[in-house]
Amino acid sequence: MANQYVQVPPNSTGLKMQTFENTVGANVVESEAITLVRSSDNTEVGTSAQPLRIDPVGTTIQPDNVSQWGGTSVSAPPASTVPQQGTEVAPVTKPLQRKFTQIISTTNLGANGVFTSSWYDTQPTGDTSLNVTWASNTNPVSVNIQETDDTSSSILNSSGHWGGLGSQLFITCQIRCRYWRVVYTNGAVAQTTFELTSTSSSMSQSVSVSAINANGYPLSLTVQNDGALIMVPDNGGFVSEASAGIRSVYIGGVQNLMNPVSTWVQHGTPGTDGNMAALRDPNIFKTASVPATASGNTAVWTPTASKKFRLMRFQITATDVAATAATVITVSFQDATTGINIGTYDFFMPAIANVASGTQFVSNWVDLGNGYLSTAANNVLNANVSATVAGATGTFRYNVCGTEE
């Protein structure tokens, strides 16, 4: 039988129920169709225009929302200013390291003009390092990275202060506080070109050298793994940035952090000008045998032409030392012909009849730390015996090591 309809108890519109045919086996079965509609306006649901939902106006969780993970209720998402703790219940996702580059300013500054950027918040991003680059037709007086945990406070922490730099350079520092900003101070010449760019990143930096001056010295260097460590040399000397409260470190000739050619550290009272000293390891070793019969100087270390010796460690031994009559002599070091107030020993020289064959004295290796630097290039490190002793026998052995510079 053809599709038709079944009359239901009529109302004013003469409602009917649709019927249609189904074939079950070899039999044609008359069936009734049921359509789900919204009670509010009789609109059919389950279509693309009106998808099927559960409790669309109530509080029932909809099918596209995940309410549990592993049988435990999913944690509510934190506010954008609150970092994740790592204990939240949620689907596991792989964290992505990120970096974000932006142009902070392209507005030219007048003579001695100062640009101060807005504060940037690292709380939502997890940024731990910062690279600031500038291009200008003039040199800046300074580029300062300021940090704070409270932007309403007047207490700021300066990560770095670079002065007298070239026209196109960069600085790199670790972000240690929540907020950071850049303060750029122009020189005495008005700018005609200027671009200040920053790249903040959740990936930590290692070592960065920005430029080299005419003498081959880095103008700035930062070691990020331990904080913003800054070196600002001037023609081979060192400028203390005491006003910014900076403690400075320089690693020179870096191949890697475990094998620096030389390391410079700033020391002194915080808040006052400190001194710079190189931390070195000896790489030159010398030895000399000086007869006990000698008087005056015997060369132990003749430095390379135009170099100064730096005595860092030494050892002195005495073997078969004796004289015709018991006496005391003094052995010491001299910088050319000037006495050095280290490595001075008084030796008792017994009469020959009392001498015992063999080594009579062996000093420990004396470590002078950063050592004694010769007062002038080409000076010889001399071993000095205070006097000629009648009938003296035996030898003094001088072992020394250090560097040349």
GIVENJO-V953620 format. One record per residue. OMEGA is omega in degrees with one decimal (999 if undefined). D_LAST is the distance of its C-alpha to the last C-alpha in Angstrom with 1 decimal. Layout:
{{OMEGA	D_LAST} {OMEGA	D_LAST}}
This chain:
{{-175.5	111.8} {173.6	109.7} {179.6	107.1} {177.5	108.8} {177.8	108.6} {179.7	110.3} {173.4	112.0} {179.9	110.8} {-172.5	112.6} {167.5	112.3} {-174.9	111.2} {-178.6	111.4} {178.5	109.1} {-176.8	110.8} {177.5	107.8} {175.9	107.8} {-177.0	105.7} {173.1	104.4} {176.7	105.3} {-174.9	104.1} {173.2	105.0} {175.6	103.1} {177.6	104.0} {-172.3	103.9} {178.5	104.9} {-175.0	108.0} {173.3	108.9} {-175.7	108.3} {177.0	107.4} {-177.7	107.6} {177.0	104.6} {178.3	103.5} {177.2	100.1} {178.2	98.2} {177.3	95.6} {179.8	93.2} {174.7	93.2} {-177.9	91.8} {-175.7	94.5} {-175.5	93.4} {178.4	94.2} {177.2	95.3} {-179.4	92.3} {177.8	91.7} {-176.4	88.5} {176.7	86.5} {179.1	85.9} {179.2	82.8} {-178.8	83.9} {-177.7	84.6} {-178.9	82.5} {179.2	83.7} {176.8	81.9} {177.5	82.5} {-172.3	83.5} {-178.7	82.1} {-178.0	82.6} {-176.5	82.2} {-179.5	79.3} {177.7	79.5} {-178.3	76.1} {-175.5	76.3} {-176.7	75.7} {177.6	72.5} {177.5	70.8} {-178.1	69.0} {-179.6	70.1} {174.1	68.9} {-176.0	66.1} {178.4	66.7} {179.6	69.7} {-179.3	67.8} {179.4	68.1} {179.8	65.3} {175.4	63.1} {179.9	63.6} {179.3	60.7} {174.0	58.5} {-176.0	58.2} {-179.0	55.5} {-177.9	53.5} {-178.4	53.5} {174.6	51.1} {-178.5	52.5} {-178.2	52.4} {178.8	52.7} {-178.2	56.0} {174.5	58.2} {-177.5	61.1} {173.8	61.0} {-178.5	60.6} {175.7	57.2} {179.2	55.0} {179.3	51.6} {179.9	49.0} {172.4	47.2} {-171.6	43.7} {166.9	43.7} {-175.1	41.9} {179.9	43.4} {179.1	42.3} {173.2	44.0} {-175.0	43.7} {-178.2	43.6} {171.4	44.3} {-178.9	44.8} {-178.6	46.2} {177.9	44.4} {174.7	43.1} {178.7	43.8} {179.4	41.5} {179.2	39.7} {-177.8	41.9} {173.7	41.2} {176.6	42.2} {-178.5	42.7} {172.9	43.7} {176.9	46.3} {176.7	45.4} {-174.2	45.1} {179.8	46.3} {-176.8	44.6} {-179.3	47.3} {-172.3	49.5} {-176.1	46.7} {-178.5	44.3} {179.9	41.2} {-179.1	37.9} {-174.7	35.4} {173.3	35.3} {179.1	33.9} {-177.7	34.6} {175.9	34.4} {174.3	35.4} {-174.9	36.1} {175.2	36.9} {179.2	37.1} {177.3	35.3} {174.2	32.2} {169.4	32.9} {178.5	32.1} {170.9	31.6} {-171.7	32.7} {172.5	33.6} {-179.1	34.8} {-179.8	37.2} {175.8	38.8} {171.7	41.8} {-178.2	44.4} {-176.0	47.0} {177.2	47.4} {-178.5	49.9} {177.2	47.4} {-179.5	45.2} {-177.9	42.4} {177.0	39.8} {-179.5	36.6} {178.0	33.9} {-175.2	31.9} {179.0	29.5} {-178.3	29.0} {-178.8	27.2} {174.1	27.3} {-176.4	27.0} {-179.5	26.9} {-171.2	28.1} {-179.8	31.7} {-173.0	31.8} {174.9	29.6} {172.6	30.2} {179.7	29.2} {179.9	29.9} {174.8	30.7} {175.3	32.7} {-175.0	36.2} {179.0	36.8} {-177.3	40.0} {-175.3	43.3} {174.3	43.2} {174.3	40.5} {-178.6	40.6} {173.1	38.5} {-176.4	38.2} {179.3	37.1} {-178.9	36.8} {177.6	37.0} {-173.3	35.6} {180.0	37.6} {179.6	39.0} {-179.9	41.8} {169.0	41.3} {171.9	43.4} {-179.3	42.0} {170.7	40.8} {-179.9	40.7} {-173.8	39.3} {176.1	39.4} {171.3	38.8} {176.2	38.7} {-171.5	39.4} {172.8	39.5} {177.0	40.5} {-176.9	37.7} {178.7	34.4} {177.3	31.1} {-177.7	27.8} {-179.6	24.7} {174.3	25.0} {-173.3	22.6} {-176.0	24.7} {-180.0	22.9} {-179.2	19.8} {-173.5	19.4} {-179.2	18.9} {178.0	15.1} {179.9	15.1} {175.6	14.8} {177.9	17.8} {173.7	20.4} {-179.9	21.8} {178.3	21.7} {175.7	24.3} {-165.3	24.7} {-173.8	28.4} {-179.6	29.4} {179.9	28.6} {-178.8	29.5} {-177.2	28.2} {-163.3	24.5} {173.7	23.0} {178.9	19.8} {179.1	20.2} {177.8	17.1} {-179.7	17.8} {178.4	15.7} {173.1	12.5} {-176.2	14.1} {-178.8	16.5} {178.9	20.3} {177.9	22.3} {-174.4	25.6} {-177.6	27.5} {178.3	30.8} {180.0	30.9} {-173.1	30.1} {169.6	27.1} {-165.2	24.7} {176.0	21.7} {176.4	19.5} {171.8	17.0} {-173.4	16.3} {178.6	13.9} {-172.0	14.6} {164.6	17.8} {169.7	20.0} {-174.2	22.0} {-178.7	21.9} {-175.4	21.9} {177.5	18.7} {174.9	16.0} {176.7	12.5} {-179.3	11.5} {179.1	14.0} {176.5	14.4} {176.7	17.6} {176.6	19.5} {-175.7	21.3} {-179.5	23.8} {178.5	27.6} {179.9	29.0} {175.8	30.4} {179.9	28.2} {177.1	24.8} {178.4	22.2} {177.9	18.5} {179.3	15.7} {-179.9	13.5} {172.6	11.3} {-170.9	13.2} {168.7	11.3} {179.4	12.7} {175.1	11.8} {175.9	11.4} {-176.0	11.2} {-178.1	14.5} {174.7	15.9} {178.6	19.5} {175.4	21.5} {-176.0	25.2} {179.9	26.2} {177.8	29.9} {179.1	31.8} {-177.0	33.4} {173.6	30.2} {-178.2	29.7} {-170.4	26.6} {170.2	23.1} {-175.9	22.1} {174.3	18.7} {-174.8	17.3} {174.0	13.7} {-173.9	12.8} {173.7	9.2} {-177.9	9.2} {178.1	10.4} {179.0	8.6} {172.3	5.3} {172.4	5.4} {172.3	6.8} {179.8	7.6} {-176.4	11.3} {178.8	12.9} {177.8	16.2} {174.5	18.4} {178.8	22.0} {176.0	24.3} {176.8	27.7} {-177.0	30.6} {175.4	33.2} {-177.2	36.6} {178.9	35.7} {178.2	38.9} {178.9	40.4} {175.4	43.9} {-177.9	44.2} {179.0	42.5} {178.7	39.6} {173.7	36.4} {-179.8	33.0} {173.6	29.6} {-174.5	26.4} {174.6	23.0} {172.4	19.3} {173.8	18.3} {-167.7	15.1} {179.8	16.5} {-179.4	20.0} {-177.9	19.5} {175.0	20.6} {-173.2	18.6} {174.1	21.2} {176.3	20.4} {-179.7	21.5} {-177.9	24.6} {171.3	27.8} {-179.2	31.2} {172.7	33.0} {178.5	36.8} {-177.8	37.8} {173.9	41.4} {-174.5	44.0} {-178.3	44.1} {-176.0	47.3} {-172.6	45.6} {175.1	42.6} {-177.0	42.4} {177.1	40.7} {-177.9	37.7} {-177.8	34.6} {-176.8	35.3} {173.9	32.2} {177.0	29.5} {169.5	27.2} {169.9	26.1} {-178.4	22.6} {-177.4	21.2} {-179.0	19.0} {-179.8	16.9} {179.6	16.1} {167.8	12.9} {178.0	12.5} {178.9	11.9} {179.3	8.9} {-176.7	9.7} {-178.2	11.6} {175.5	10.6} {177.5	8.7} {174.6	10.6} {178.7	12.1} {171.0	13.5} {-175.4	14.1} {167.0	17.9} {-174.6	20.8} {172.4	23.6} {-166.5	27.3} {-174.6	29.4} {172.6	32.5} {-176.9	34.5} {-178.3	37.1} {176.2	40.4} {-178.2	40.9} {174.9	37.6} {176.1	36.9} {-177.3	34.4} {169.5	30.6} {178.0	27.7} {177.6	25.2} {172.3	21.6} {-176.7	19.7} {173.5	16.1} {-179.2	13.5} {-179.8	10.2} {172.3	6.7} {-179.4	3.8} {999	0.0}}
